[in-house]
Amino acid sequence: MPQPSNKFYNMEVSLIKNGRIYKEHVAIRNVWEKDRNIFLDLYFYRLQKSFIFDAVFVRDISDLNRDVYYNDIGKFTTDFQAAAKEGGLPQATKSKSSSSSGILSAIADDIMLLLFISAIWKDKTDIKQKIIIDYIKENVSAASSLSERYLKEYLSSLKPKVNDFYFLLPKLKSKQPKEAEKLLKEAIKICSSDGYLHYNERMYLADIIQSLREYGLKVPSDLI
């Protein structure tokens, strides 16, 4: 399931600090204007952390996927916001999980996260679906009363997008450490089902890991 936001995940920015230029490989998660200033939310792959920068400290941006160079941050802002209007970039919206089955409501957010992760790279879909169904049955005892056909149809009816993913990340803070680690391991298992962690998969897994760490949950550094 290609995401329009992927236009901005393989970027190189030149940052100005103490009169020197530093180049960093980043994903650009958000761009906005406030009081006539432009701000960028950058995810640093090297540090596995996000930081917000005033555009005055950004000299230029290179989109390594599309081979597009921006020395005008205003032009980049226009392109980014145009992509956001297409519906592909993270926007705060109500999660679709609110309409899920009552039996599965306790882990509805988990299901949405796992479904989104499973659709980043469209292969091994049957295996990925089975991993999610096994996760449901393991965590919801009442799910044993639901048929395999029902669970498959239920999962197929949900189509989480990137905005749902970023809406659900803050909810991870309510999880117990073991629950959070278990969910992360299932997400990694889904991504690894074809024997390889693809670049996009690593990016979204890193977002989950970062969120868990920000909420004080210890995450083993060797998971991905």
C-alpha positions in Angstrom: 0.0 0.0 0.0 2.1 3.0 -1.2 1.8 6.0 1.0 2.1 9.6 -0.4 4.1 10.5 2.7 6.9 8.3 1.4 7.8 11.2 -0.9 9.4 12.7 2.2 11.0 9.8 4.0 14.4 9.6 2.1 15.6 13.2 2.5 18.9 14.9 3.1 18.9 18.2 4.9 21.7 20.7 5.3 21.5 22.2 8.8 23.2 25.3 10.0 24.8 25.2 13.5 27.4 27.6 14.8 28.1 28.8 11.3 28.8 25.3 10.0 26.8 23.0 7.7 25.8 19.5 8.8 24.1 17.1 6.5 21.7 14.6 7.9 19.5 11.8 6.5 16.0 12.3 7.7 12.3 11.7 7.2 10.3 14.9 7.2 7.2 14.2 9.3 5.5 17.6 9.3 5.9 21.2 8.1 3.9 24.1 9.3 3.9 27.9 9.5 3.4 30.0 12.6 3.8 33.8 13.1 5.3 33.9 9.6 8.0 31.4 10.5 8.3 27.8 9.0 9.0 24.9 11.3 10.0 21.3 10.3 9.6 18.1 12.3 12.5 16.0 11.3 13.1 12.3 12.2 16.9 11.6 12.3 17.7 8.0 11.2 21.2 8.2 12.8 19.8 9.2 16.2 16.4 7.5 15.9 14.8 10.7 17.3 12.7 13.6 16.1 13.5 17.2 16.5 11.7 20.4 15.5 13.7 23.1 13.6 13.0 26.6 12.6 13.5 26.8 8.8 16.1 29.6 9.3 18.5 26.8 10.4 17.8 24.7 7.2 19.9 25.7 4.2 18.6 23.2 1.7 16.7 19.9 1.3 17.3 17.1 -1.2 14.6 14.5 -1.9 16.8 11.4 -2.6 13.8 9.4 -4.0 12.7 11.9 -6.6 16.0 13.6 -7.1 14.5 17.0 -6.3 16.6 19.7 -4.7 15.1 22.6 -2.7 17.1 25.6 -1.7 13.8 27.5 -1.2 12.2 26.1 2.0 9.0 28.0 1.1 8.7 25.9 -2.1 9.3 22.7 -0.2 6.5 23.7 2.3 4.1 24.2 -0.6 4.9 20.8 -2.0 4.6 19.1 1.4 1.3 20.8 2.2 0.0 19.8 -1.3 0.8 16.2 -0.6 -1.0 16.5 2.8 -4.1 17.7 1.1 -4.1 14.5 -1.0 -4.7 12.7 2.3 -1.4 10.8 2.5 0.3 12.7 5.3 -0.4 12.3 9.0 -3.4 14.4 10.1 -5.2 14.1 13.5 -8.4 12.1 12.7 -10.7 9.8 14.6 -9.4 6.2 14.5 -11.5 3.7 12.6 -11.0 1.3 15.4 -13.9 2.9 17.3 -16.3 1.0 15.1 -14.7 -2.4 15.7 -16.4 -5.5 17.2 -17.2 -5.2 20.9 -15.4 -8.5 21.6 -12.2 -7.1 20.1 -12.5 -3.6 21.4 -9.8 -4.1 24.1 -7.1 -4.6 21.4 -8.8 -2.7 18.5 -5.9 -0.2 18.5 -3.3 -3.0 18.4 -5.2 -4.5 15.4 -5.2 -1.3 13.5 -1.4 -0.8 14.1 -0.6 -4.3 13.0 -2.8 -4.1 10.0 -1.1 -0.8 8.9 2.3 -2.4 9.4 1.2 -5.5 7.4 0.2 -3.4 4.4 3.3 -1.3 4.1 4.9 -4.0 1.9 2.2 -6.0 0.1 3.4 -9.6 0.1 2.9 -12.7 2.3 -0.5 -11.3 3.1 -1.9 -14.7 4.2 1.0 -15.2 6.6 0.6 -11.7 8.0 -3.1 -12.1 8.5 -2.5 -15.3 10.4 0.0 -13.6 12.7 -2.7 -11.0 13.5 -5.4 -13.6 14.0 -3.1 -15.5 16.3 -2.4 -12.3 18.2 -6.1 -11.7 18.6 -6.8 -15.2 19.9 -3.9 -15.1 22.3 -5.0 -11.8 23.8 -8.8 -12.0 23.8 -10.1 -15.2 25.3 -13.6 -14.5 24.0 -12.3 -14.4 20.4 -12.3 -18.2 20.5 -16.0 -18.0 19.8 -15.4 -16.2 16.6 -14.9 -18.2 13.4 -11.7 -17.9 11.3 -13.9 -16.7 8.4 -15.4 -13.9 10.6 -11.9 -12.8 11.8 -10.6 -12.7 8.2 -13.6 -10.7 7.0 -13.3 -8.4 9.9 -9.6 -7.7 9.2 -10.3 -7.2 5.5 -12.9 -4.6 6.3 -10.4 -2.4 8.0 -8.2 -0.2 5.9 -5.9 1.8 8.2 -3.9 4.6 6.6 -0.9 6.6 7.7 -3.0 9.1 9.6 -4.6 6.3 11.6 -1.1 5.0 12.5 0.1 8.4 13.8 -3.2 8.9 15.6 -2.8 5.6 17.5 0.9 6.0 18.5 0.2 8.3 21.5 -2.1 5.6 22.9 0.8 3.3 23.4 1.6 5.1 26.6 -1.3 3.3 28.3 0.3 -0.1 27.8 2.2 -2.1 30.4 5.8 -2.8 29.4 5.3 -6.4 28.6 2.2 -5.6 26.5 4.1 -2.9 24.5 7.1 -5.2 23.9 4.8 -8.0 22.8 3.0 -5.7 20.3 6.3 -4.5 18.9 7.6 -8.0 18.5 4.4 -9.0 16.6 4.9 -6.0 14.3 8.5 -7.0 13.7 7.3 -10.6 13.0 4.9 -9.3 10.4 7.5 -7.2 8.7 10.0 -10.1 8.8 7.6 -12.7 7.3 9.3 -12.4 3.9 12.7 -12.8 5.5 13.7 -9.1 5.1 12.9 -5.8 6.8 12.3 -3.3 4.0 13.3 0.4 4.4 9.7 1.6 4.8 9.0 -1.0 7.4 12.0 0.0 9.4 10.9 3.6 9.3 7.5 2.9 10.8 8.9 0.4 13.3 11.3 3.1 14.4 8.3 5.4 15.0 6.7 2.8 17.3 10.0 2.3 19.2 10.6 6.0 19.6 7.0 6.4 20.9 7.5 3.6 23.4 10.7 5.1 24.7 9.2 8.6 25.0 6.5 7.1 27.2 9.2 5.5 29.5 9.0 2.0 28.2 12.3 0.2 27.8 12.7 -1.3 24.4 15.5 -3.8 23.6 17.9 -2.1 21.2 18.4 -5.2 19.1 14.8 -5.8 18.0 15.4 -4.3 14.6 
